[in-house]
Amino acid sequence: MYSYDKYDTQLVNERVAQFRNQVTRRLDGRLSEAEFRPLRLLNGLYLQLHAYMLRVAIPYGTLSATQMRMLAQIARRYDRGYGHFTTRQNIQYNWPKLEDAPDILADLASVEMHAIQTSGNTIRNTTSDPYAGVAAEEIEDPRIYCEIIRQWSTLHPEFTFLPRKFKIAVTACENDRAAVKVHDIGIAIRRNAAGETGFEIMVGGGLGRTPMIAKTIREFLPKEQLLSYLEAILRVYNLNGRRDNKYKARIKILVHDLGADEFRRQVDAEWENLRDKGPDLSQAEISRIEAFFALPDYDAPGDNQQDYIEKLRNNAAFADWVRASVAEHKQNGYAIVNISLKPEGGVPGDATAVQMDAVAAMAEQFSLSEIRVTHQQNLVLPHVRQGDLFALWEQLKAQGLATANIGLISDIISCPGLDYCGLATARSIPVAQRIATRFGDLKRQHDLGELQLKISGCINACGHHHVGHIGILGVDRKGEEFYQITLGGRADENAAIGKIIGRAFSTDEVVDAVETVVDVYVAQRQGGERFIDTYERVGQTPFKEALYGTA
């Protein structure tokens, strides 16, 4: 993991002191809410429906056990005993008091964490593959470049007031677990014909009211030119992005209006002015950051390997959990373990302080003290010996964290919706809970196979509904909540925007509608097809006929 140097420490501590003064002036009336708003947003503090919400950055989703314990302590001391892990690999607290916010930031700073740039029209938390560094098929650890981008972009004066918020993701595998194609900038580490590693640069992805898939504007960018090229992209956006209409202010609109070729031409022209005199990424700097992410010295797999195999053979519940939750590790004898934060009837992405403390302890015991957060609102232990999997599973069960549903229909991405968010037009959480309960039979879920269901409570699409195999969007109709269904979306390397299937369904109808969609899939699937495979083969017609009686 990256460790703060004296400059990081100074920056974060100074920001805490600055914000403490700003909060004091807001509380005693010297600052109005209008004056305070941009200051609090730059420190990750929102004002939602019922209370403030603090969003804490977890850069590229990597946490230490010590940091997780601090997150638990904050939940217990300043909130209502839980936190909510988000699709940007961050954590949100929904009930902090304004007067406590500076103390929370000070506690975060003590474990090398902060809330800087988790809001506002600036470069947000750079996200990555939650399996980064340990995925068997990756080219390089993408977190190296996420950390370089973090250091380059934090408080960058030219990118503090962009036309709109800006999101970057980095992956290093053909199998994209970072959803790079629905980001403002998506970066994929590639090898060229000469065997050199560099980057494919994609621009103009995003969801919200105008969902778009990013366009590749550079097939291969040498590593040492990453920052100057990113700066050229941001300059073109900063100069030409719309500021008169926030709904048309994202870079995806600019790329669409100009066309990818013209946008590329403008970026290349700006880059020519930067590449010899602008920010340059030396191999020495890459190596310096790379050292923080060196693989640990793994112990031998251990003597309990045979016991693990026996447990797999003789314990069906354990075998189901392994099948759903465990991924291949690049180190022989080790495994990547996904921890579901989606128990039946639970709130997707929520973890209690008790659970966070327990995960920290399990990370220390089983995963070299390291934890990851996924954009699917789950957690990962990236360094677990296969022989320890059964013992880990038993501890996870005791904490309600062993639901064997990773990648299945109840592993739902959901935004907070109208229960918390002032922008929402409908509730998301209760619908997610009802769907998870309806499909609670894990045997049935495993039979259905991979099926990504995602729910948003408004058109801003914080629940990523556009790229769900089944997507659900909550809408308001004359004071009543209705839910629009889309089918065929995906956020992987073959990213696609789902298509609206027809009229919206009422709160009472929507869960039955989802079951109808699933029944059509089961009737239509062939061989080992996943839901998305069947949908892409048969199209909308059989689903529409089942839902509405006509195509």
Summary of the structure (lengths in Angstrom):
residues: 551
radius of gyration: 22.9
end to end distance: 52.7
largest distance: 67.7
contacts: 1963
relative contact order: 0.09
helix: 42%
strand: 19%
